[in-house]
Amino acid sequence: MRTEHLHQTLSPQAHAALFDALQHQAKRERQAAVQRFGQGWAERLGARVRRLAAHRGHGAHAVRLMEV
């Protein structure tokens, strides 16, 4: 539903409460995403090390440490 329509159909108090609730939900979702990303750093690092070790084992002379 579009915001303009909500603003026209809801009372100012209800609109403010809904907007506040949506802001809090977005904040919680951002925090959860950051936390999930932070928790996975060790696994991502281990996977990168294993890939580099496997690549080096195939006779590669130089291995980039940071893959894009």
C-alpha positions in Angstrom: 0.0 0.0 0.0 1.4 3.4 -0.9 2.4 5.8 1.8 0.3 8.7 0.5 -2.8 6.5 0.7 -2.0 5.5 4.3 -1.4 9.1 5.3 -4.9 10.0 3.9 -6.8 7.1 5.5 -5.1 6.8 8.9 -5.3 9.3 11.8 -2.2 11.2 12.4 -1.6 9.2 15.6 -2.1 5.9 13.8 0.2 7.0 11.0 2.9 8.0 13.4 2.6 4.8 15.3 2.8 2.7 12.1 5.8 4.7 10.9 7.6 4.3 14.2 6.9 0.6 14.2 8.3 0.2 10.7 11.4 2.2 11.6 12.0 -0.1 14.6 11.5 -3.2 12.5 14.0 -1.9 9.9 16.5 -1.2 12.6 16.2 -4.7 14.1 16.5 -6.3 10.7 19.7 -4.2 9.9 21.2 -5.2 13.3 20.4 -8.9 12.7 22.0 -8.7 9.2 25.1 -7.2 10.6 25.3 -9.8 13.4 24.8 -12.7 10.9 27.6 -11.2 8.7 29.9 -10.8 11.6 29.4 -14.3 12.9 30.4 -15.9 9.5 33.8 -14.2 9.2 35.7 -17.2 10.5 34.0 -19.7 8.1 34.6 -17.3 5.2 38.3 -16.9 6.1 38.7 -20.7 6.5 37.1 -21.3 3.1 39.4 -18.7 1.5 42.5 -20.3 3.1 41.4 -23.8 1.8 40.9 -22.4 -1.7 44.3 -20.7 -1.7 46.0 -23.9 -0.4 44.3 -26.0 -3.1 45.3 -23.5 -5.8 48.9 -23.3 -4.6 49.0 -27.1 -4.5 48.4 -27.2 -8.3 51.6 -25.5 -9.1 50.5 -21.9 -9.1 53.4 -19.5 -8.8 51.5 -16.5 -7.4 48.2 -16.5 -5.6 46.2 -13.4 -5.1 45.2 -13.0 -1.4 42.1 -10.9 -2.1 39.7 -12.2 -4.6 37.2 -9.8 -6.1 
